[in-house]
Amino acid sequence: MVQFVQKKNVAQIEVENEWIILDTEQYTVTRLNDLGGFCWQKLREAQTVDSLYKAIDLEYGVECEKDAIDHFLADLTKYGLISHAV
Amino acid sequence: KKEKASLVLSHQPIK
């Protein structure tokens, strides 16, 4: 399974159930919803779609679609906030 | 467990 992890040079702040991610290298601002912020925190360590799926279920008691997690990770990769863990 | 709350809401460069 492909693992993803946060890139360095990012800072984050939580404001009213939203997460604001500042990329200090590319000078971008990215806003995530509450569940996105939860996944973002988990991504401080290497995660797979499956591990995030289980973490969400454990924390929220919600069965989140794996496609949605996959799409979320693809977005973060596209915006240069996460990369494949080596 | 937390309440059921719910995505990348927006992404933009800093000007």
Backbone of each chain as nested JSON, in Angstrom:
{
  "chains": [
    {"id": "A", "residues": [
      {"number": 1, "name": "MET", "atoms": {"N": [0.842, -1.209, 0.0], "CA": [0.0, 0.0, 0.0], "C": [0.872, 1.252, 0.0]}},
      {"number": 2, "name": "VAL", "atoms": {"N": [0.429, 2.259, -0.753], "CA": [1.169, 3.52, -0.824], "C": [0.971, 4.292, 0.478]}},
      {"number": 3, "name": "GLN", "atoms": {"N": [2.083, 4.785, 1.008], "CA": [2.017, 5.577, 2.235], "C": [2.261, 7.047, 1.911]}},
      {"number": 4, "name": "PHE", "atoms": {"N": [1.544, 7.896, 2.632], "CA": [1.684, 9.342, 2.451], "C": [2.106, 9.975, 3.765]}},
      {"number": 5, "name": "VAL", "atoms": {"N": [2.837, 11.088, 3.659], "CA": [3.266, 11.801, 4.858], "C": [3.348, 13.294, 4.539]}},
      {"number": 6, "name": "GLN", "atoms": {"N": [3.152, 14.104, 5.569], "CA": [3.24, 15.563, 5.399], "C": [4.622, 15.969, 4.915]}},
      {"number": 7, "name": "LYS", "atoms": {"N": [4.652, 16.99, 4.07], "CA": [5.933, 17.59, 3.72], "C": [6.338, 18.555, 4.821]}},
      {"number": 8, "name": "LYS", "atoms": {"N": [7.603, 18.927, 4.814], "CA": [8.053, 19.91, 5.796], "C": [7.7, 21.307, 5.28]}},
      {"number": 9, "name": "ASN", "atoms": {"N": [8.051, 22.307, 6.047], "CA": [7.768, 23.705, 5.685], "C": [6.277, 23.996, 5.599]}},
      {"number": 10, "name": "VAL", "atoms": {"N": [5.505, 23.393, 6.489], "CA": [4.087, 23.737, 6.566], "C": [3.741, 24.051, 8.018]}},
      {"number": 11, "name": "ALA", "atoms": {"N": [2.797, 24.969, 8.17], "CA": [2.289, 25.299, 9.501], "C": [0.777, 25.216, 9.427]}},
      {"number": 12, "name": "GLN", "atoms": {"N": [0.143, 24.901, 10.546], "CA": [-1.31, 24.792, 10.517], "C": [-1.927, 25.432, 11.745]}},
      {"number": 13, "name": "ILE", "atoms": {"N": [-3.166, 25.859, 11.568], "CA": [-3.907, 26.442, 12.677], "C": [-5.359, 26.002, 12.535]}},
      {"number": 14, "name": "GLU", "atoms": {"N": [-6.001, 25.729, 13.678], "CA": [-7.405, 25.326, 13.652], "C": [-8.261, 26.523, 14.029]}},
      {"number": 15, "name": "VAL", "atoms": {"N": [-9.229, 26.845, 13.188], "CA": [-10.131, 27.967, 13.453], "C": [-11.561, 27.518, 13.193]}},
      {"number": 16, "name": "GLU", "atoms": {"N": [-12.345, 27.428, 14.258], "CA": [-13.774, 27.103, 14.145], "C": [-14.03, 25.892, 13.247]}},
      {"number": 17, "name": "ASN", "atoms": {"N": [-13.49, 24.763, 13.65], "CA": [-13.709, 23.496, 12.934], "C": [-13.172, 23.481, 11.507]}},
      {"number": 18, "name": "GLU", "atoms": {"N": [-12.297, 24.416, 11.212], "CA": [-11.603, 24.385, 9.928], "C": [-10.113, 24.404, 10.206]}},
      {"number": 19, "name": "TRP", "atoms": {"N": [-9.369, 23.814, 9.318], "CA": [-7.917, 23.83, 9.445], "C": [-7.33, 24.655, 8.315]}},
      {"number": 20, "name": "ILE", "atoms": {"N": [-6.423, 25.542, 8.674], "CA": [-5.758, 26.376, 7.675], "C": [-4.297, 25.958, 7.617]}},
      {"number": 21, "name": "ILE", "atoms": {"N": [-3.886, 25.498, 6.458], "CA": [-2.521, 25.008, 6.263], "C": [-1.729, 26.048, 5.478]}},
      {"number": 22, "name": "LEU", "atoms": {"N": [-0.632, 26.495, 6.048], "CA": [0.232, 27.472, 5.377], "C": [1.479, 26.759, 4.869]}},
      {"number": 23, "name": "ASP", "atoms": {"N": [1.68, 26.814, 3.579], "CA": [2.896, 26.253, 2.986], "C": [3.901, 27.393, 2.863]}},
      {"number": 24, "name": "THR", "atoms": {"N": [4.923, 27.355, 3.7], "CA": [5.872, 28.473, 3.75], "C": [6.929, 28.383, 2.651]}},
      {"number": 25, "name": "GLU", "atoms": {"N": [6.871, 27.32, 1.866], "CA": [7.816, 27.188, 0.757], "C": [7.177, 27.666, -0.545]}},
      {"number": 26, "name": "GLN", "atoms": {"N": [5.922, 27.259, -0.75], "CA": [5.224, 27.635, -1.988], "C": [4.33, 28.857, -1.795]}},
      {"number": 27, "name": "TYR", "atoms": {"N": [4.225, 29.328, -0.536], "CA": [3.364, 30.471, -0.211], "C": [1.924, 30.228, -0.654]}},
      {"number": 28, "name": "THR", "atoms": {"N": [1.326, 29.192, -0.076], "CA": [-0.08, 28.91, -0.358], "C": [-0.841, 28.736, 0.952]}},
      {"number": 29, "name": "VAL", "atoms": {"N": [-2.139, 28.958, 0.875], "CA": [-3.034, 28.734, 2.009], "C": [-4.066, 27.707, 1.583]}},
      {"number": 30, "name": "THR", "atoms": {"N": [-4.222, 26.656, 2.379], "CA": [-5.188, 25.605, 2.065], "C": [-6.104, 25.411, 3.264]}},
      {"number": 31, "name": "ARG", "atoms": {"N": [-7.41, 25.402, 3.015], "CA": [-8.378, 25.201, 4.099], "C": [-8.945, 23.788, 4.019]}},
      {"number": 32, "name": "LEU", "atoms": {"N": [-9.012, 23.142, 5.183], "CA": [-9.561, 21.79, 5.26], "C": [-10.754, 21.788, 6.208]}},
      {"number": 33, "name": "ASN", "atoms": {"N": [-11.705, 20.892, 5.96], "CA": [-12.8, 20.752, 6.922], "C": [-12.305, 19.961, 8.141]}},
      {"number": 34, "name": "ASP", "atoms": {"N": [-13.199, 19.767, 9.102], "CA": [-12.806, 19.157, 10.375], "C": [-12.183, 17.775, 10.176]}},
      {"number": 35, "name": "LEU", "atoms": {"N": [-12.833, 16.961, 9.368], "CA": [-12.329, 15.607, 9.141], "C": [-11.015, 15.647, 8.351]}},
      {"number": 36, "name": "GLY", "atoms": {"N": [-10.922, 16.621, 7.445], "CA": [-9.671, 16.809, 6.706], "C": [-8.537, 17.177, 7.649]}},
      {"number": 37, "name": "GLY", "atoms": {"N": [-8.85, 18.016, 8.636], "CA": [-7.846, 18.4, 9.633], "C": [-7.406, 17.221, 10.478]}},
      {"number": 38, "name": "PHE", "atoms": {"N": [-8.365, 16.357, 10.794], "CA": [-8.028, 15.147, 11.557], "C": [-7.056, 14.271, 10.758]}},
      {"number": 39, "name": "CYS", "atoms": {"N": [-7.373, 14.087, 9.476], "CA": [-6.484, 13.291, 8.615], "C": [-5.116, 13.962, 8.491]}},
      {"number": 40, "name": "TRP", "atoms": {"N": [-5.151, 15.296, 8.393], "CA": [-3.897, 16.052, 8.262], "C": [-2.987, 15.814, 9.461]}},
      {"number": 41, "name": "GLN", "atoms": {"N": [-3.584, 15.807, 10.653], "CA": [-2.784, 15.555, 11.859], "C": [-2.186, 14.15, 11.828]}},
      {"number": 42, "name": "LYS", "atoms": {"N": [-3.002, 13.196, 11.377], "CA": [-2.517, 11.814, 11.293], "C": [-1.347, 11.697, 10.313]}},
      {"number": 43, "name": "LEU", "atoms": {"N": [-1.362, 12.562, 9.304], "CA": [-0.342, 12.489, 8.251], "C": [1.022, 13.017, 8.699]}},
      {"number": 44, "name": "ARG", "atoms": {"N": [1.122, 13.401, 9.973], "CA": [2.456, 13.732, 10.495], "C": [3.335, 12.483, 10.458]}},
      {"number": 45, "name": "GLU", "atoms": {"N": [2.643, 11.33, 10.548], "CA": [3.338, 10.054, 10.372], "C": [2.771, 9.395, 9.119]}},
      {"number": 46, "name": "ALA", "atoms": {"N": [3.526, 8.493, 8.55], "CA": [3.114, 7.859, 7.294], "C": [1.773, 7.143, 7.456]}},
      {"number": 47, "name": "GLN", "atoms": {"N": [0.884, 7.373, 6.497], "CA": [-0.459, 6.787, 6.534], "C": [-0.824, 6.234, 5.166]}},
      {"number": 48, "name": "THR", "atoms": {"N": [-1.671, 5.223, 5.186], "CA": [-2.257, 4.717, 3.946], "C": [-3.741, 5.059, 3.951]}},
      {"number": 49, "name": "VAL", "atoms": {"N": [-4.399, 4.826, 2.834], "CA": [-5.853, 5.043, 2.778], "C": [-6.532, 4.179, 3.841]}},
      {"number": 50, "name": "ASP", "atoms": {"N": [-6.08, 2.936, 3.969], "CA": [-6.679, 2.017, 4.947], "C": [-6.475, 2.483, 6.383]}},
      {"number": 51, "name": "SER", "atoms": {"N": [-5.264, 2.963, 6.681], "CA": [-4.988, 3.379, 8.065], "C": [-5.811, 4.616, 8.427]}},
      {"number": 52, "name": "LEU", "atoms": {"N": [-6.003, 5.514, 7.469], "CA": [-6.839, 6.696, 7.726], "C": [-8.304, 6.286, 7.884]}},
      {"number": 53, "name": "TYR", "atoms": {"N": [-8.718, 5.334, 7.066], "CA": [-10.098, 4.828, 7.133], "C": [-10.386, 4.28, 8.539]}},
      {"number": 54, "name": "LYS", "atoms": {"N": [-9.444, 3.504, 9.046], "CA": [-9.62, 2.911, 10.383], "C": [-9.574, 3.985, 11.469]}},
      {"number": 55, "name": "ALA", "atoms": {"N": [-8.667, 4.956, 11.31], "CA": [-8.535, 6.025, 12.313], "C": [-9.802, 6.866, 12.388]}},
      {"number": 56, "name": "ILE", "atoms": {"N": [-10.411, 7.13, 11.236], "CA": [-11.655, 7.916, 11.2], "C": [-12.779, 7.132, 11.874]}},
      {"number": 57, "name": "ASP", "atoms": {"N": [-12.842, 5.855, 11.575], "CA": [-13.884, 5.006, 12.171], "C": [-13.729, 4.957, 13.689]}},
      {"number": 58, "name": "LEU", "atoms": {"N": [-12.479, 4.859, 14.136], "CA": [-12.2, 4.763, 15.568], "C": [-12.528, 6.072, 16.288]}},
      {"number": 59, "name": "GLU", "atoms": {"N": [-12.195, 7.2, 15.659], "CA": [-12.357, 8.509, 16.304], "C": [-13.785, 9.034, 16.203]}},
      {"number": 60, "name": "TYR", "atoms": {"N": [-14.38, 8.887, 15.025], "CA": [-15.687, 9.508, 14.771], "C": [-16.838, 8.504, 14.763]}},
      {"number": 61, "name": "GLY", "atoms": {"N": [-16.518, 7.227, 14.629], "CA": [-17.587, 6.245, 14.516], "C": [-18.33, 6.376, 13.202]}},
      {"number": 62, "name": "VAL", "atoms": {"N": [-17.608, 6.829, 12.186], "CA": [-18.219, 7.043, 10.873], "C": [-17.475, 6.203, 9.853]}},
      {"number": 63, "name": "GLU", "atoms": {"N": [-18.231, 5.543, 9.017], "CA": [-17.583, 4.81, 7.932], "C": [-17.458, 5.736, 6.732]}},
      {"number": 64, "name": "CYS", "atoms": {"N": [-16.267, 6.233, 6.554], "CA": [-15.998, 7.159, 5.458], "C": [-15.627, 6.345, 4.217]}},
      {"number": 65, "name": "GLU", "atoms": {"N": [-16.084, 6.781, 3.066], "CA": [-15.76, 6.05, 1.837], "C": [-14.265, 6.157, 1.535]}},
      {"number": 66, "name": "LYS", "atoms": {"N": [-13.699, 5.037, 1.166], "CA": [-12.259, 5.03, 0.866], "C": [-11.947, 5.891, -0.357]}},
      {"number": 67, "name": "ASP", "atoms": {"N": [-12.9, 5.958, -1.273], "CA": [-12.701, 6.81, -2.453], "C": [-12.528, 8.272, -2.048]}},
      {"number": 68, "name": "ALA", "atoms": {"N": [-13.304, 8.674, -1.031], "CA": [-13.229, 10.069, -0.566], "C": [-11.862, 10.347, 0.05]}},
      {"number": 69, "name": "ILE", "atoms": {"N": [-11.355, 9.374, 0.804], "CA": [-10.023, 9.528, 1.416], "C": [-8.96, 9.577, 0.319]}},
      {"number": 70, "name": "ASP", "atoms": {"N": [-9.125, 8.705, -0.657], "CA": [-8.18, 8.656, -1.775], "C": [-8.165, 9.99, -2.524]}},
      {"number": 71, "name": "HIS", "atoms": {"N": [-9.353, 10.538, -2.746], "CA": [-9.485, 11.82, -3.452], "C": [-8.846, 12.944, -2.634]}},
      {"number": 72, "name": "PHE", "atoms": {"N": [-9.068, 12.903, -1.325], "CA": [-8.496, 13.906, -0.416], "C": [-6.966, 13.862, -0.47]}},
      {"number": 73, "name": "LEU", "atoms": {"N": [-6.42, 12.656, -0.42], "CA": [-4.956, 12.505, -0.475], "C": [-4.408, 12.955, -1.832]}},
      {"number": 74, "name": "ALA", "atoms": {"N": [-5.179, 12.696, -2.877], "CA": [-4.748, 13.136, -4.217], "C": [-4.707, 14.658, -4.287]}},
      {"number": 75, "name": "ASP", "atoms": {"N": [-5.701, 15.308, -3.671], "CA": [-5.728, 16.778, -3.643], "C": [-4.513, 17.328, -2.89]}},
      {"number": 76, "name": "LEU", "atoms": {"N": [-4.243, 16.759, -1.716], "CA": [-3.108, 17.24, -0.912], "C": [-1.786, 17.025, -1.651]}},
      {"number": 77, "name": "THR", "atoms": {"N": [-1.711, 15.917, -2.375], "CA": [-0.499, 15.649, -3.165], "C": [-0.366, 16.675, -4.284]}},
      {"number": 78, "name": "LYS", "atoms": {"N": [-1.5, 16.943, -4.943], "CA": [-1.505, 17.909, -6.054], "C": [-1.066, 19.298, -5.575]}},
      {"number": 79, "name": "TYR", "atoms": {"N": [-1.487, 19.651, -4.36], "CA": [-1.141, 20.975, -3.83], "C": [0.228, 20.987, -3.149]}},
      {"number": 80, "name": "GLY", "atoms": {"N": [0.926, 19.861, -3.184], "CA": [2.293, 19.813, -2.668], "C": [2.399, 19.809, -1.158]}},
      {"number": 81, "name": "LEU", "atoms": {"N": [1.336, 19.355, -0.471], "CA": [1.359, 19.357, 0.994], "C": [1.787, 18.011, 1.569]}},
      {"number": 82, "name": "ILE", "atoms": {"N": [1.583, 16.941, 0.806], "CA": [2.03, 15.617, 1.247], "C": [2.777, 14.957, 0.093]}},
      {"number": 83, "name": "SER", "atoms": {"N": [3.523, 13.939, 0.434], "CA": [4.232, 13.191, -0.604], "C": [4.268, 11.725, -0.196]}},
      {"number": 84, "name": "HIS", "atoms": {"N": [4.694, 10.896, -1.098], "CA": [4.816, 9.476, -0.781], "C": [5.902, 9.288, 0.267]}},
      {"number": 85, "name": "ALA", "atoms": {"N": [5.595, 8.505, 1.286], "CA": [6.591, 8.218, 2.319], "C": [7.579, 7.202, 1.777]}},
      {"number": 86, "name": "VAL", "atoms": {"N": [8.841, 7.456, 2.047], "CA": [9.87, 6.537, 1.544], "C": [10.32, 5.624, 2.669]}}
    ]},
    {"id": "B", "residues": [
      {"number": 1, "name": "LYS", "atoms": {"N": [-16.017, 9.155, 21.729], "CA": [-16.051, 9.476, 20.31], "C": [-16.625, 10.864, 20.082]}},
      {"number": 2, "name": "LYS", "atoms": {"N": [-16.071, 11.547, 19.089], "CA": [-16.572, 12.868, 18.74], "C": [-17.867, 12.732, 17.96]}},
      {"number": 3, "name": "GLU", "atoms": {"N": [-18.601, 13.837, 17.874], "CA": [-19.811, 13.83, 17.061], "C": [-19.442, 13.742, 15.595]}},
      {"number": 4, "name": "LYS", "atoms": {"N": [-20.368, 13.252, 14.818], "CA": [-20.143, 13.166, 13.382], "C": [-20.092, 14.584, 12.817]}},
      {"number": 5, "name": "ALA", "atoms": {"N": [-18.945, 14.978, 12.309], "CA": [-18.775, 16.355, 11.853], "C": [-19.019, 16.477, 10.361]}},
      {"number": 6, "name": "SER", "atoms": {"N": [-18.468, 15.581, 9.6], "CA": [-18.68, 15.612, 8.159], "C": [-18.404, 14.221, 7.623]}},
      {"number": 7, "name": "LEU", "atoms": {"N": [-12.251, 16.947, 3.344], "CA": [-12.324, 17.793, 2.155], "C": [-11.296, 18.912, 2.188]}},
      {"number": 8, "name": "VAL", "atoms": {"N": [-10.802, 19.255, 1.003], "CA": [-10.041, 20.49, 0.84], "C": [-11.059, 21.561, 0.463]}},
      {"number": 9, "name": "LEU", "atoms": {"N": [-11.262, 22.537, 1.344], "CA": [-12.282, 23.563, 1.111], "C": [-11.805, 24.61, 0.108]}},
      {"number": 10, "name": "SER", "atoms": {"N": [-10.539, 24.96, 0.193], "CA": [-9.997, 25.923, -0.774], "C": [-8.482, 25.851, -0.76]}},
      {"number": 11, "name": "HIS", "atoms": {"N": [-7.909, 26.31, -1.842], "CA": [-6.45, 26.335, -1.942], "C": [-6.083, 27.529, -2.795]}},
      {"number": 12, "name": "GLN", "atoms": {"N": [-5.277, 28.425, -2.264], "CA": [-4.906, 29.604, -3.047], "C": [-3.529, 30.116, -2.661]}},
      {"number": 13, "name": "PRO", "atoms": {"N": [-2.858, 30.756, -3.621], "CA": [-1.546, 31.325, -3.309], "C": [-1.685, 32.582, -2.469]}},
      {"number": 14, "name": "ILE", "atoms": {"N": [-0.673, 32.848, -1.66], "CA": [-0.641, 34.08, -0.876], "C": [-0.13, 35.181, -1.782]}},
      {"number": 15, "name": "LYS", "atoms": {"N": [-0.854, 36.303, -1.843], "CA": [-0.431, 37.417, -2.689], "C": [0.395, 38.388, -1.872]}}
    ]}
  ]
}
